[in-house]
């Protein structure tokens, strides 16, 4: 197997399959055969939270191709899935314990009512669906040398990377102390409820605090944290959750280097106006949105992006929009999702917008 | 020479400012442009599963033909079948897949394998070079004499408005050589050979440096694959495989040359001057694309094997819409043309080829000052051709 892989990745095979590459041939025989691309097959789905009226949370088990290099607890993966002919890629945290080469892993996600990908994955994608993956990414991982005491703080579905850490520590029979503080709407909305209940009763050295503000639990305050973990600013802390919670946690730590946080970008909502700032991320330039096309605004800001026809037909000016909403002046279509490719010569930004230029 | 096409699209000039090329009033041109925009929006909104499945199916066939062709070279009696199979593979790869994918027709699928920024094709010209000359120069400045480098490709005289020189006596010979070595011609086209000969460009320095570097790399890969590695792999059949690969490339060259020459060079296709296309409106741009292109009629196989460039008119109106949609769009475009009294140039492959061949020979000689004896072959810049 290793020999076959080495052969498939060889320069000779690359030369023979030029310009398309060997994966473009292998995938036609079996989508799970790949020398360079990483793919996965959806093999199981279980609902973690299924409360009427609330978006469901599901755990997906994925069998990756043999070239999946494994992941460290806390890392995330880019996952692309095809819906109505279009592949859309989103980032999800891996929720299972650290994995090795080619090992199955899980992601746990909440079906975002405004997002097509998460609801499709949580509720519709049939088992067997092929997913397009990246290798695991991210620096938000457990340190090599485990500290004596680790504090984990999460809100809502932010629990997923911390769950991967907790599971990894349990498997490693970590001897130190773990304080696990999690905020959820109510006990019904609690992700990993059964497993956490088991941890609470039998988890050695794990101090579990599940807080439900909706049913009387107290919101996060520095005082409350001090009560649970005296001297918390000197404890290695991992925090993941909605922006509101993370901001409070960051304020509480007063710049302590013991705190490490992680949050993902959410799709921007168009405000329908041109008021806002345009940021050109590669050059670090920014300017007030003038309402004209991004190409013109970039040029006005002194940039010289590549362009061709300047009328939306030649694709020379295609750039990645990192954040914000843009409108295609030819079709009126808007693009609001992060990391979408746009033709800047026919795209006008609405509100704030960041483009990789 | 700087001609810029302004955007957002400006409104057509007033009637008095319009050149006599246009058989429509400014108001009609705007309305015509709006109708084209409406088609575009409707089709784009409708793209989905079927379009994705279609291009994947074509890719699957292409790779199948390719592998079959390469394998059959091990069985000498199957040599003709191997060559045929490999030719079909290369034609599909270059036309229905490569040309169209690199136009960004399938970018909406979000598949890196079918993305205009990532794709490269099984021919000498590197995608990066070709996209600039084709998607930008040719598709933006289609049939503007002096701007569109695809009028004669810098070596042929394909329009009366190109001034005759004794060099052009060789027009038919150059055309024949270009046909035989078409993939090399397309690749070298991006270096702007005419500019090099005129002493305004260096072959591999200055502006040409990145183009030349990419070209050398891609040519190396293509030559290594078709003329060294695959022949070596077939061991004792080295020479027969080598010859087979060369013939497959030749067949592809002849076919693509012929299809492409039928796209803009048949009689009756209009050309435009730089002056009359300055500050062109969107309606005028569509008008130029329509009158500057010609279709080839034929069956489904003809359309697939030509990468739907048999619908050159629709392709030029909507270069980034998946080509499989052109047949359905053409019905509407023809109806619109009829309403506006605009010419819609179409003919069977033999008819269009004959028309192109005649032009190649005719333009080898100086154009008579009075070309009025043959109204259907006049370029629109001298007198517009109105459909009945």
Interface residues (C-beta under 8 A of the other chain):
Chain A: X12 X15 X16 X18 X19 X20 X24 X25 X28 X80 X82 X84 X85 X86 X87 X88 X89 X293 X308 X309 X310 X311 X312 X313 X314 X315 X316 X318 X329 X330 X331 X332 X333 X341 X345 X346
Chain B: X4 X5 X6 X7 X8 X9 X37 X40 X41 X44 X45 X47 X48 X49 X50 X51 X52 X53 X59 X60 X63 X64 X67 X103 X104 X107 X108 X109 X110 X111 X113 X116 X117 X120 X121 X122 X131 X132 X135 X136 X139 X140 X218 X221 X222 X224 X225 X229 X230 X233 X285 X319 X320
